[in-house]
């Protein structure tokens, strides 16, 4: 890569497209699972709700922190609050903290690339 703006823009657009596909797939998967839970008469669990919230927050964070600024849009409400890994671990267990930190690392990498669009 030569490092010029066109290359960075191409990379950022590719990463943003991947993020869109990943968010859409996760959203669809979780809501299909929720629909199945209702259809089969199972109970919705607190874990189901936590996962749905994560799936809802991730694309909103992507839109508000990456896409909207590069499009010149004002923020829509308050940013989605992040929870420190230690607090996540206390509330949801050690793997939840690991997943939360991974999500923020992935989000930060995408945000950095998309920010170069502006």
C-alpha positions as CSV (number, residue, x, y, z in Angstrom):
1,X,0.0,0.0,0.0
2,X,1.4,3.4,-1.0
3,X,-0.1,5.2,2.0
4,X,-1.9,7.8,0.0
5,X,-5.4,8.9,0.9
6,X,-7.1,6.8,-1.8
7,X,-5.6,3.6,-0.4
8,X,-6.6,4.6,3.1
9,X,-10.1,5.4,2.0
10,X,-10.4,2.1,0.1
11,X,-9.3,0.2,3.3
12,X,-11.6,2.2,5.5
13,X,-14.6,1.6,3.2
14,X,-13.8,-2.1,3.1
15,X,-13.6,-2.3,6.9
16,X,-16.8,-0.4,7.3
17,X,-18.5,-2.7,4.8
18,X,-17.3,-5.7,6.8
19,X,-18.6,-4.1,10.0
20,X,-22.0,-3.6,8.4
21,X,-22.2,-7.2,7.3
22,X,-21.0,-8.5,10.7
23,X,-23.5,-6.3,12.6
24,X,-26.4,-7.3,10.3
25,X,-25.6,-11.0,10.7
26,X,-25.3,-10.8,14.5
27,X,-28.6,-8.8,14.7
28,X,-30.4,-11.4,12.5
29,X,-29.0,-14.4,14.4
30,X,-30.0,-13.0,17.8
31,X,-33.5,-12.0,16.8
32,X,-34.1,-15.4,15.1
33,X,-33.0,-17.0,18.3
34,X,-35.4,-14.8,20.2
35,X,-38.3,-15.6,17.8
36,X,-37.5,-19.3,18.2
37,X,-37.6,-18.9,22.0
38,X,-41.1,-17.4,21.7
39,X,-42.3,-19.9,19.2
40,X,-41.2,-22.9,21.3
41,X,-42.6,-21.5,24.5
42,X,-39.2,-21.3,26.2
43,X,-38.5,-18.5,28.7
44,X,-36.4,-15.5,27.8
45,X,-33.4,-15.5,30.1
46,X,-31.3,-12.7,31.5
47,X,-28.4,-14.0,29.3
48,X,-30.7,-13.6,26.2
49,X,-31.4,-10.0,27.1
50,X,-27.7,-9.3,27.7
51,X,-26.8,-10.7,24.3
52,X,-29.6,-8.8,22.6
53,X,-28.4,-5.6,24.2
54,X,-24.9,-6.3,23.0
55,X,-26.1,-7.0,19.5
56,X,-28.1,-3.7,19.5
57,X,-25.4,-1.6,21.0
58,X,-22.6,-2.7,18.7
59,X,-24.1,-1.3,15.4
60,X,-25.3,1.8,17.2
61,X,-21.8,2.5,18.5
62,X,-20.4,1.9,14.9
63,X,-22.9,4.3,13.4
64,X,-22.5,7.0,16.0
65,X,-18.7,6.8,16.5
66,X,-17.6,6.0,13.0
67,X,-20.1,6.6,10.2
68,X,-22.0,9.7,11.4
69,X,-18.9,11.8,12.0
70,X,-17.5,11.0,8.6
71,X,-20.9,11.9,7.1
72,X,-20.9,15.2,9.0
73,X,-23.9,14.2,11.2
74,X,-24.6,15.4,14.7
75,X,-24.7,12.6,17.3
76,X,-28.0,11.0,17.9
77,X,-28.5,11.1,21.7
78,X,-25.9,10.1,24.1
79,X,-23.1,7.6,23.2
80,X,-23.7,4.0,24.1
81,X,-22.0,3.6,27.4
82,X,-19.1,1.1,27.6
83,X,-18.7,-0.9,30.8
84,X,-15.2,-1.4,32.1
85,X,-14.0,-5.0,31.8
86,X,-13.7,-5.5,35.6
87,X,-17.3,-4.5,36.1
88,X,-18.5,-6.8,33.3
89,X,-16.6,-9.7,34.9
90,X,-18.2,-9.1,38.3
91,X,-21.7,-8.9,36.7
92,X,-21.5,-11.5,34.0
93,X,-18.4,-13.7,34.6
94,X,-14.9,-13.9,33.2
95,X,-15.7,-14.8,29.6
96,X,-18.1,-11.8,29.4
97,X,-15.2,-9.5,30.3
98,X,-13.0,-11.1,27.7
99,X,-15.7,-10.7,25.0
100,X,-16.4,-7.1,26.0
101,X,-12.7,-6.2,25.7
102,X,-12.4,-7.9,22.3
103,X,-15.5,-6.0,21.1
104,X,-13.9,-2.7,22.0
105,X,-10.5,-3.6,20.4
106,X,-12.3,-4.6,17.2
107,X,-14.4,-1.4,17.3
108,X,-11.4,0.8,18.0
109,X,-9.5,-0.7,15.0
110,X,-12.5,-0.1,12.7
111,X,-13.1,3.4,14.1
112,X,-9.5,4.3,13.4
113,X,-9.7,3.2,9.8
114,X,-13.1,4.8,9.2
115,X,-11.9,8.1,10.8
116,X,-9.4,8.4,8.1
117,X,-12.3,8.9,5.7
118,X,-12.8,12.3,7.2
